[in-house]
Amino acid sequence: MVNDNIRNCINCGREVEKARVEFGFKNCASCAHTGPDVSRPKGRMVYSHKTGAEIEILSEESWNENKKYFTPNGARSALKNFSRNICS
């Protein structure tokens, strides 16, 4: 009896993890995350409220297109700029 859930990696020949086979992947986890054509995801913290932050995960392409919006433009934060203008 042949088990259809056991498959060997197309790159290295090692056994592919069961969960990856169920989703239809043909390479093992170590081969899937390495190689010249694999880009690493990037992320940033998004603060939509004072105490609640979210992590936004972006592809490398999306990160490069939008990184100019992620960096602060001034030497001070918006809160410090606001408080400085009120108190002076």
C-alpha positions in Angstrom: 0.0 0.0 0.0 1.4 3.4 -1.0 0.9 6.4 1.1 0.0 9.4 -1.1 0.8 11.9 1.6 4.6 11.1 1.5 6.4 13.0 -1.2 10.1 13.9 -1.7 11.3 17.4 -2.3 11.8 18.3 -6.0 15.0 20.3 -5.1 16.9 18.3 -2.4 15.1 14.9 -2.3 14.2 15.1 1.4 10.7 14.2 2.6 8.2 17.0 2.4 6.3 17.9 5.5 2.8 16.5 5.7 1.1 19.9 6.0 2.9 21.1 2.9 1.9 18.1 0.9 -1.8 18.6 1.9 -1.6 22.2 0.5 0.0 20.9 -2.7 3.5 22.1 -2.2 6.3 20.1 -3.9 9.3 21.3 -1.9 10.3 21.1 1.7 10.2 24.1 4.1 14.0 24.6 4.0 14.1 24.7 0.2 11.0 26.9 0.1 12.6 29.7 2.1 16.0 29.8 0.4 17.1 30.5 -3.1 17.6 33.5 -5.4 14.0 33.8 -6.4 12.6 33.9 -2.9 12.1 37.4 -1.4 11.9 37.9 2.3 8.7 39.5 3.7 9.1 42.7 5.6 6.9 44.3 8.2 6.1 47.4 10.1 4.2 48.3 13.3 1.0 50.3 12.7 -0.4 52.2 15.6 -4.1 52.9 15.0 -4.6 53.6 18.7 -2.4 54.6 21.7 -2.1 51.1 23.1 -3.1 48.8 20.2 -0.5 48.1 17.6 -0.8 45.9 14.6 1.9 44.3 12.4 1.6 44.9 8.7 3.4 42.3 6.7 4.5 43.3 3.2 6.2 41.7 0.2 9.6 43.1 -0.7 8.1 44.7 -3.8 5.4 46.5 -1.8 7.9 47.5 0.9 10.1 49.2 -1.7 7.2 51.0 -3.3 5.9 52.4 0.0 8.9 52.8 2.3 9.0 56.6 1.7 5.8 56.8 3.6 7.1 54.8 6.5 10.0 57.0 7.6 9.4 60.1 9.7 10.1 63.4 7.9 10.9 65.6 10.8 13.3 65.5 13.7 10.4 65.2 16.2 7.3 63.1 16.4 3.9 64.6 15.7 3.0 64.6 19.4 6.1 66.5 20.3 5.6 69.0 17.5 2.0 69.6 18.7 2.9 70.0 22.3 5.8 72.3 21.5 3.4 74.7 19.5 0.8 74.8 22.3 3.2 75.4 25.1 5.3 78.2 23.4 
